[in-house]
């Protein structure tokens, strides 16, 4: 019998013409790239040829891509230590696409276990940790970057305090710009007087940015965590206030919480950054009612209200490991506001999908003390590599590869080929 050709070994003249027309049409190519799903896939697709890179890295295209594919939640780090030397636990969000599985495997701290790492900040693929050997240090772990490894940076500064003064609040904050910038807040108190030390990491070392007297303002609270939005730091203060530090004008101001909202003892309020740095979100939970507010133009706008009572009842029915709690609490977390919130109830961590209105258990405590939670999301914007391309008008993709592109069911390998 006459041997048959394997599909994709050659293309008929008609198929070759169709492929050529599709790939030479910039508008069609942009639409194909727009639906690849993940920034990691987009980077590898850009390796195919120079023209593909041009489309994939164009700012207007990237804005459309982000709107269609917000940074995906890959998992979270949780400081649930059953012994002092145990590193933070990374918990994957399931299910995960096969393409992301290899990436997510690089997120654990098993290689640094002897350094007893602890979490300080997690943003845009960078994990800021404390490290302990014979002395303390800091490390920046970038698991999403190939060969990112662990970068050691100087330990946090300790201001020399006058006799009778003590530290009442300290936190590391990150700011997204051309890369990540790190700030360190340190509040000292003495005889009801408060001063704030603001440090910024520059050229691999901590430099004191400002030393400010808080004066008669309410003392910032350590919980819920402060957030840095643009050039303003928002800090919970007192039962019903937020203190705002403007890093440009070096001035403080006070914002009153919405009527009926209080910070409470723990787990009742949370501050979250607006993704476009235009404002700050306040998330408040009381018993089984969750409300989300946006602070914009000096006003609070209620953007969402969710009743959790029925969701929690259904979850307890389907999972007997969840203890019957009288209320739900917010996990202490710092994230850009998105479509999820982490809650705790009955010895478990719950993931609330705000958009889909679904609640599920994602973690069960191993110890009696549960520390902070640090959501870990896909990096944005994608970092496109600098490579030399062979000059080519068409990308010489085979028929079967073109079909995968059209169906968005492909994976682009590191050499730009389709598999």
N, C-alpha and C positions, 0 to 999 in steps of 0.2 A: 504493500500500500504506500501511497505517496505521503511522506512525512508532513505533518502540519507544522506551521510556524507558531512559535509561542507568541502570545499576545504582547505587543509592545516591542517585538524584535524589529519590526519595520512598520512604516506607515504608508498607507495608500496615498497616491497623489492628492485625492480629494481631502483625506483626513489631514494631510500635511498643510494644505491650504487653509483649512479651518483653524488648525492650531496656530498657524502663522498670523491669521487675522485676529484671533483672540489675544495673543500675546503682544501684537504690535499696536493694539488699541489701548491707549493709556487709560481711558475711562473704565474699560472692562477690567484691566489689570488692577486698577486702584480698588474697584469693588471686590475683586477676589482677595486682595491683601487685607481689605477691611474686615473680612469675615474669618480670618485665620484663628481667632479665638484668644491667643495668649501672646504677650510681648516676647516671650522666649522664641515662639514660632516665627514671629515677625522678624526678629533679628536673624534667624537662620535663613529665612526666605530672602532677606536682603543680600545674602552671600551669593545668590544665583548669578546676578550680573549687576553692572553699575546702574542701569536704568531702574531695576527693582529697588536698589538701595536709595536712589533719588526719590522715588515715590514713597517708600516706607519711612524715610526720615524727614519728610516735608512737614513743617509745623502744623499746617491746616489739617493734613491727614491724621497726624497724631492726636489732634484735638477730637476729631471724629471717632478715632479708634478708642480713645479713653471713654468717651461718652457711651459708646456701644459696649465696651468691655471694661467696666470699673476694675481697679486692682482687686484681684481675687484673694479671699482669705484662705491661706494655705494651712493654717493651724495656729497654735498658741503655745507660748511658754508659760509654765505655772510653777511657782516656788512652793511646792508641797513636799518639804524635806522631811524624810523619815530618819535622817541622820545629818549631822553638821556638814559632812564632806560631800553629800549627794548633790550633784549639779541640778539645775532647773530641768524639769521634765518638758519635753516637746510632745504635744499631742496633735496628730494630723486631723484635719477636717475631712471626713469621708462622705461620699466617694470622691476620689481624685482621678482626673484623667491620667491615662498611662504615660502621657508625655511629661507630666509633672512629677511622677513618682521618683525618678532618679534625682531630681532637684531637691525634693522634700527630704530625701534620705540624708542630705548633707547638713541638716539643721540641728542635729543633736550635739551635745557637748561631751560625748564619751571620750574624745581624744584629749580633752582638757580636764578630766575628772580630778587629777592630782592637784590641780590649781584651785579646786573648790569654787568654781565660778558662781556669781550671783548676779541677778538681773538689775540693771538700772534703767535702761531705755531700749525700745525696739521700734524702729521706723524705717520704712522703705528698704527692707532687706538688710539693714545694718543692726546688729545686736550689740549694745553697749553693756559691758559686764565688769564686775569687780573680780579680781584674782588675788589669791592668797598663797604665798609661799613662805619665805622667811620674812617678807614684808608685803604690804598690800600694793597692788597696782591695778591698772585698768586695761581692758582689752576691747577691741572692736572686731567682731566676727561678722563676715559677709558671706553667708553660705550660698547665696544665689549667684555669686560671681565666681567664675572658674578660677581655681587657685587662690580664692580670696583669703583663706586661712584666718589667722588671728594676728591683728596688729596691736602691739603693746604701746600704751600711751601713759603719761605720768599720772600718778594717783591724784585724787581730789585734794585741793588745797585745804589747809586747816588754819583759819585766821587765829592770830594770837589775841585771846580775849582778856579783858581786864578782870581783876578779881571780883567775884560775885556775879559774873555774866555766864550765860549758858546758851547752848544751841537749842532752839525750839522748833526749827523747821529747816530742811535742806532737801534739794531735789535737782536732778539732772534733767535738762530740757533740750530738745532738738528742734532745729529749724531747717526746712527744706528750701534750697535755693540752687546755686551752682554746687551741688553736693550737699552734704549735711553739715550744719554748724551746731556746736554743742555749747550750752550755757549751764552754769551751776549756781543755784541760789542757796544762800546760807543766811539764816536769820538768827541774830543773837538778841537776847533779852536781858535787861537789868533794871530792877525797880520799876517795872511797868513801862520801860522805854525800850524801843525796838530799833535795830539797825539791820539793813539788808546788804549783804555782800553779793555782788553780781560778778561772776567770772565768765570769761569766754575762752574757748580753746583756739589758739592761733599758732600756726607753725609748729604744731605738735606739743605745745605747752600751754598751761593755764595762765591767763593774765587777768588781773583784776580789772573788770570793765568799769564798775562804779561801786561806791560805798554810799548808801542812802539812808537818811533818817526817816523812819516810817511815821514818826510823830504821833499825832493823836488818832491815827487810823486804827481800826481793829487789827489785832495780830492775825497774820495768815495762818490757816490751818494746814496740817499735813495731809488730811483726808477731807474731801476727795482731792486727787492730785491736781496740781496747777498745770495749765497748758500755755504754750507759746503760739500765738496766732499773729502772723505778720511781725510787727515790731512791738506787740503788746503781750504782756504776761498776765493771765487771769488766775487769781488765787482765791479760794474760798476763805471767808473770814467771818467770825461770829456765827450766830445761828441763821441769819437771813441776808448775808452780804457777800459780795465779791469785790476784792481789791484789785485794781488794774494798774500795772506799772507800764508806762509808755517809755520804751528804751530810747526813743528819739528825743523826746522833750525832757526825759528824766523826771517825770511828774507822776504822782499817784492820783487816782480817783476811786470813787466807791460806787458800785452798782447794787441796787436793791433787787433781791430775788422776786419773781412774780408773786402776787398775792396768794397766801396760803401755802407757800413752799418754804421748807426749812431744811438745812443740811442734816439735822439729826445727828445721832451718835455715829453710825456707820452704815454704809450701803444704801443710803436713801437718795443721794444726789451724785451726779457725775458731770464733769465738764468735758467737752469734745470739740476738736478743731473743725471748722468748716473747711471742706476740701479745697476751696478756692481762696482760703485765707481772708474771707470777707467778714467773718464774724465768729461767734462762739455758740455752741449748742449747750443747753442745760437739759440733762435727762434726770427725771425725778420719779421715784417709785414709792408708793404708799400702799401698804398691804398688797393688793393685787391689781392696782391701777398704775400704769406707766404713762407718763406724759413727756413729750419732747418739745422744748422751746428753743427758738433761735433769737439771739441778740443781734439786732441790726438797726443801725441808725437810731441808737439810744432808746430802742423799744424792744419789748419781748413779744414774739409772735409764736403762738401755739401752733406747731406744725403737725402734731400727731398725738393721738391718745389711744391706748391699747388696754383692754381689760384682759388680765392674765388668769382670772379665776378658773374659767372653763378649760383653758389650755393646760393649766397645772393639774386639774382634776383628771383630765383624760390621760395625762402623762403618768400620773401615779397609778392609774388603773392598768396601763400597759407595761409598767416597769415597777416591780415590787421592791427594788433596791432603793427607790426614792422614798425617804421618810416623809411623813406627813408634817409639813411646815405650816405655821400660821401666816407666814408672809414670804415674799421673795425679796432678796437684796441684790443690789448692783455689785458686781465685782469691781474692784478698784483697777481701772484700766485707762490708758491714754491712747487714743486713736483719732484719725480723721473720721468725722462722722460719715457713716455709710449705711448699709442696710442690715446691720447686725448689732446686737448687744449681748454681753455675757452676764448671766444672772447666777445666783446661788440659792439653793433651797434644799433642805433635807439631806445635807452631806454630799450634794452633787453640784456640778457646774452645768448650767443650762445655756443653750445657744438659741437666742430669739432672732428669727428672720423677720425683720420689721416689715419688709415689702410683702412677703408671702404669708405673714401671720402664722408662722409655724414655730413650735417650741420642741426642742429635743435635748436629751441628756448627752453630754459629750465627755464627761469625766466624773469619776467618783473619788472622793478624798482618800488618801492613804494615811494621812496623819490628822491629828486633832486640830492642828493649826494650818490654815490655808493662807498663803501669801498672795501677792499681787498676781494678776494675769496680764500677759503681754501678747496681744494679737500679732500674728506674723503674716503680712500680705505680700503679694507679688510686687516686685520692684517697678517703679515708674519714675521718669520716662526710661525706655529701653536704651541701653548703651550699644551703639552700633560699632562694630570693629573696623579698624582701618586695614583694608586689604587691597591688593592689586588684582584687577580683573583682566581677563583676556578680552580683547575687543570683540564684541559680538552684537549683531543686530537682533537676532532671535536667540532664545535661550536653549534651543535644540532639545526641548523636552519631548519625551516620547508620548505616544497617544494615551497610554494608561496613566502616565503621570499627569497629563493635562486634565483627564477626567477627575483625578483625585483633587486637583486644584479647584476645578469647577464645583465639586461636591464638598470641598473643605474637609476631606477625610484623609489628609496626608500628613506626613511628618517630614520636615526638611532636615537632612543630615548636616553635619558640620562642614562638609565640603560643598554644600549647596545642592546636592542631589535630592531626589524624592525617594522616600521609602515608605 
